[in-house]
Amino acid sequence: MDKEQLQAQSRESQAEEIEKNISPEKTVEETREEMTVASEKEVAGFENEGKKGLQGAEQKAETDGFAVSAEDKTELQELDREAEAAKGGLMGDIGGDEDMKQEQKATQESVKIKNICSGCGREGKEGHNFCEECGKKMESIKACPGCGKENKAGNKFCEDCGNKFEKNETTDQKGEQQQVNIFNQQSVELHSETNIFQSNNALEERKIVSHEGLSEKELEEQKRTVEDTILRNNAFIVHKIADHEKVRHNENSDVSDEATYEDDIDIMLSLEPSISASSVTPGKKANLWPGTSGFLLGGGKIGEASTSDGGTRAHGIKSRGGENSSIEEIDRVVGRNHKDSKQDYEKFGYNVYNEFVVNDSEVAGFFQNAEQDEKGRFWAYDLKMKEQYKGVTESPAHKEMFEGNISKYKKRFAVASERGIPLYIMTPDRLVYECMAVNDDGTIEVGKQITPEDIAKGRVGLPDDKRKEIGERLLNKKIFREDKIQKEAEEIIEAL
């Protein structure tokens, strides 16, 4: 391994160390939410104990030719009433008497559907089709069944808590959905609350430009495209997102380190910037920039390419790195088909991190890390989560840590889903699958396996109107380090 590769590995190790050492603090709201969920699960178990006891006693009595006495039935039914009282007490301990009253009220009423003007935002009377103030059409806005946030953007999933939006869903119905299987402290096999992500995963066919009839210059430009490069090398082209801003935005970035994770996703989708990317081959382990999530790229044009960390710098939103590499060099890097790469893989058992520039990058999907166990089940992050799950009964702190990790995993998918991006998981040996659901026990329901060809021929990017909507929201936050970069972003969005 040459000096350049050793330096690259050193930079990767430093970034990974920073990633490991930063532990985000939980807010009061997050802690309170977790306590509420835990208490509701405890009460649900109490309720089920009473109901199952009554049903079991009645069934056994009928089989044996007896009848359950009125006294026994009254005693068992009393468990239900005690469970409801316990629920009220727990909710009162967590959120105070006022929160308990609101919970009880929500149990009796459906989630409200507000009539909001699409033009001026004025709330109108139920049943009115047009705004009395400006004449624009009224829209029904439903609220998240989990956290109560208004769904003004028409999302399928809440970007705050990841729950699916359902019209007129009562709190009782919500409780049934959250407790598909009651938390069982004796079993590590259960699947409890499930968040389903299905709506945006359908790959739409995209026509690849034929090489026939192209001039020499046109042919080179076509071969430089991400889709052509993917097909030639049978490789995924990925851009990782570091979990923490101290790693995400270093001195090579034009973006402020105050930018949030959501901001980074919005930059990619709305501005389609020039970025650094890496390649992975299905079935082969490879080092990538640290982070639990990232993008699968399906469009754009490849510029400078390096077999290791190239340390490319941004020169603006639409410019990065140095001179364009030749098509032959791009294939040598992306396909990892040169002698040094093959020797490194044989020696270390994985491909080292490579880097190349993708200009006008277009996103084909969003992925998070996952790993498959010996029984074929997929686990969020990696198999350490399987071991963490086994320990949730050992201590409250262990349980809190596990649930916090799964909550963050779900939220990342919810953020991407709300923006209309297909969702995937990627394993350590760089196999990619559709993500259909994330369970509370850390397991993942997957769809079909995705190939590089699927990405090359599938949908990419967002419609211009959606890019403009996201971009305008981003511009208001002024997260770029220099005024000239902010101005460039404004011009890109204005041109859509």
Number of C-alpha atoms within 10 A of each C-alpha: 10 7 8 13 17 13 13 18 17 12 15 17 14 14 18 16 13 14 19 13 8 12 9 8 7 10 9 9 9 13 12 14 15 16 17 18 12 16 18 20 20 17 20 19 18 18 20 15 15 20 16 12 15 19 13 12 17 16 14 13 14 12 10 8 8 11 13 14 11 9 9 12 15 11 13 19 16 12 19 18 13 15 20 15 12 17 23 19 15 20 22 16 13 15 14 12 14 10 15 19 14 10 15 14 12 15 16 11 13 16 19 17 16 19 23 24 24 18 15 13 16 15 17 19 14 12 9 14 17 19 22 15 12 13 13 16 15 25 22 20 19 23 21 25 24 17 13 15 14 18 19 15 10 14 18 21 26 26 23 16 20 26 23 17 20 15 15 15 17 18 20 14 14 15 17 14 14 20 18 13 15 17 20 14 12 9 10 16 11 17 19 19 19 23 23 20 25 16 14 15 19 12 16 12 12 13 10 12 12 9 13 7 8 13 10 10 8 12 15 14 15 19 21 22 20 23 25 21 25 27 17 14 21 19 23 28 25 23 23 21 20 21 19 20 17 14 20 25 17 12 11 13 18 19 23 17 18 12 17 15 16 13 18 17 18 20 19 21 24 27 25 23 22 25 24 27 24 27 27 27 22 20 12 15 18 20 16 19 24 23 19 19 22 23 24 25 25 30 28 21 22 27 23 21 30 20 22 21 23 19 13 19 17 20 15 17 23 19 17 22 21 14 9 16 17 15 17 8 16 23 20 18 22 27 20 22 12 13 9 13 20 14 13 14 16 11 11 9 13 17 23 21 22 25 24 29 28 31 24 19 28 26 24 24 28 26 26 23 20 26 24 16 11 6 6 8 12 22 24 27 23 18 16 11 20 20 12 17 22 18 17 19 16 11 9 11 12 16 17 15 14 22 19 15 15 19 18 13 20 25 20 21 27 26 21 21 25 17 21 20 24 26 27 28 28 24 23 19 15 21 21 26 20 22 25 20 19 26 19 21 25 27 26 24 18 17 15 11 13 17 16 23 18 18 27 28 21 20 23 23 21 18 11 13 12 15 21 20 12 20 24 15 13 20 16 8 10 16 18 20 13 13 10 11 19 18 12 15 24 16 12 16 19 11 8 14
